[in-house]
Structure formats: C-alpha cells, structure tokens
Amino acid sequence: MNGRTLSATPTLTERAGALFHRYANPGRFLRLGDRIQPWLTWSAVIITLIGLGWGLFFSPADWQQGDSVRIMYVHVPCAWLSSSGYFALAVCSVLSLVWKHPLADLAAVEIGPVGACVTATCLATGSLWGKPMWGTWWVWDARLTSVLVLFFLYLGHIALIHAFDDQQRGYRAAAILALAGAVDLPIIKFSVQWWNTLHQPASITLTGAPTMSQTMLWPLLISTLGFTLGFTAIVVARLRAGVMESRIRSLLSSPRRAVSGEASA
Amino acid sequence: MKRKTRRLWLVIACVAGLGTAAGLTLSAFSSNIQLFMAPSQVVDHPPAADRTIRLGGMVVAGSVKRERQGETPINLFQVTDGQAAVTVRFEGILPDLFREGQSVVAVGSLEPDKTFVASEVLAKHDETYMPKEVAEALQKSGKWNPKFGPPPDAASWNAMTGKDTAAGKN
C-alpha cells in the first residue's frame, strides 16, 4: 500500500511543480506584470472610488447605527483582505518549502508589509467603529484577539524574513512561520460562531441570504473588489521591483564572485 | 522529484499536527475564551461576589427603569437568554445602542441579593444592516418589533428600498 502511494504521488507533485514553474517563472512574470500592471492599477483606483463614494455618500444609514455604519465600507474589505492576504502568504510558503520556487520567496517578502498595513487598517477602523457602537475601543473577545494575533504574525514574518544574512535561510524560517500561523485563519473565521463574542457574526455567508439591505450590500461588494484589486496591484508592482532588484544584485555580485574565486584558487 | 514529494508530505503532516494541537488547545480552553456568561449560567452557578464577570444577553422588554441620584443616572434592567433573567444595576451613561430587545454585555459582579452590579455596559449589535425606512416599514406593518427580538428573515426585506416603503405607506 505504501509502495502504491509513493509511486502515484511523484507524478502529481511533478505535474503540479511543472505547472508552477511554467506560470510563475520570474521572467514570464515580469513580462506578464508589465502588461497587466496599468489595468490593475487603474481599475483598482476607479472601482475603489465608486465603491467608497457610493458607500460613504449615497448608501442609506443604518436604522440603529446611523451614519457610523459607513465605517463598514472600509473595515470589511480590509478584514477580508487581511485573511486572504495571509492565505496567499501561506500558499507562497508551501511553494517555497516544497518546490523551492524563487518567485514564491520574493512574493512572500512583498505580500507581508501590504498585508500588515491592511490588518492594521482593519484593527484601527474596527476600534473607531467599536467606540460609538459598543461603547469600547477594544475588548478581548475571540474575534478581535485572533485578528490582533494575525497582525503580529505579519510583523513577525516581516522581521524574520530579513533577519538572516543568508537570504535563503530567512525565506525558509519565514515560510515555516507563515505556514504555522495559517492555523489562525480558521480561528478568525469561526471565532464568532464557536464562542460568544462582542463582535457580531458574518452578515454575508455562502449558505444564506445576506442579512443586509441590498442598498448597502452593493457598495460593500464593489468597494471590496476595488480594495482587492488595489492589494493585488500593489503586490504586483512591489514584486516586479523585487524581481528586478534580485536580478541586478545577482548581476553585480557574479563578477565579484568570479574574481574572489580566482584569487582563492 | 522524490525529495519534493517527501517535503510536501512533511509540510502536510506538520500543518495537520499543528492544526490538531491548536484545535485541542482551543477546545480545552473554550470556556475561558467565551467573552461572557449567559444569565442561566449565572443563575445555575452563581459566581463569588468578589469575582468580576461579564454577563451577556438580551435586555428584557419593559424592564428598563431609569432613575437619577443627583447628577448620576441609575439604570435598572433585566438581561435574559430566554431561560433565566438577571437584574442589572448600572450607574452611568448607557451606550447609544442600548434599548429594550438589544443584546448587551455587562461587566461587573453578582451581589449577594442576586442583582448584578455593572461597572460597564457594552451594547452588542447583530449582523443585520437595514436602512431606517425599511425598519420603520417592517415595524409599521407589524412584522417586527425590535423590543422582542431579531428582525425577520433577511430574504423578505433585503431588496426593499426607501421607494418601496414609501409606496407601501400610501
């Protein structure tokens, strides 16, 4: 039985590996990135402006929260992106640990700070929303605490990936941290169902009708799309710069290495 | 390629192990992660008078009494989870969202006379977001009274707009 699984799996990992290598080759990425960057950036700007403009000025106020509900149009997209950004980080970690993919390492370096900013925005807007509605800036309930842990995971990842002189060791250590921290994602998602919290459960679920008026749902979805495109645009721009930087660094260091090699020989 | 397969299984095994460990830890500490206790829990197992606890539940309709002692407002109300009710006494200004039928979390301790003296009251709002006109229309048509619980199924109203409700009035 063991033999069968061993003989069956290499073809799968091989095939998956080949797929990643085909679509995530740094050169191919640079060419693709050049082409899609303006589209990403401009669609992000326009869609975010439409979503936020609609949400902040034209959507109705909530019957009990009044105009404070408009914080939602920033808070919720940031909250979703903080989790999905970390999920992307975890995927990069698997690609880095298993397939040693160079682009995955560079992507992990670039996703970290953007994700940390989004998570910080989520926490800050949540706090600003909590004070007038709940009556407190902060409470140690399961949802708020698990998102704070996510923020610290992002910060730890940023620190760790730059902590080693040998870049490869930094990539590896950070990948292990990112993967271990992925345990926090289901905790964030289900915290409001598993335990009683001050934070309310999700309004938009895959199974039921959204418990939100459509006049609020549409601006929220549009602003989420805009934020997601913005996140992607920033990460792609940073990643293109990162790929070019690493190319320049290897170009600059290669003749020197050759010289030192000659000297030692 | 064999090494990659081995690494993949190692990663999967580590994540599965870590996930299980986290899951077991969380389920073991589950009662400590709860933000608040329900009134029925407080009635069944009254905590020591000097222990600060958080009590969470719905404000019973018609139970709110507001008094004034000099400048400080004193609020008396009952909090229920449907099975038991606890009387809460709170000196101070209640949050804006406080109303009958609203879920609240009160921080304080249980006195020997079974009243809960709160030092802080937090309002908890539910996951329902509804424009004012829709809420008014639902209340007017008798489909919902916010004093007695959560709004009706969202599918029945989430496509309603201010125009629909205005038309309904006529």
Interface residues (C-beta under 8 A of the other chain):
Chain A: L6 T9 P10 T13 E14 G17 P60 A61 D62 W63 Q64 Q65 V69 M72 V94 L97 V98 W99 P132 M133 W134 G135 T136 V139 W140 D141 A142 L179 A180 A182 V183 I187 W194 W195 N196 T197 L198 Q200 P201 A202 S203 G208 A209 P210 T211 M212 S213 Q214 T215 M216 L217
Chain B: M1 K2 K4 T5 R7 L8 W9 V11 C14 V15 L18 G19 A22 L26 S30 I33 Q34 L35 F36 A38 G56 P95 D96 L97 R99 V105 E120 V121 L122 A123 K124 H125 D126 E127 T128 Y129 M130 P131 K132 E133 V134 A135 E136 P146 D153 A154 A155 W157 N158 A159 M160 T161 G162
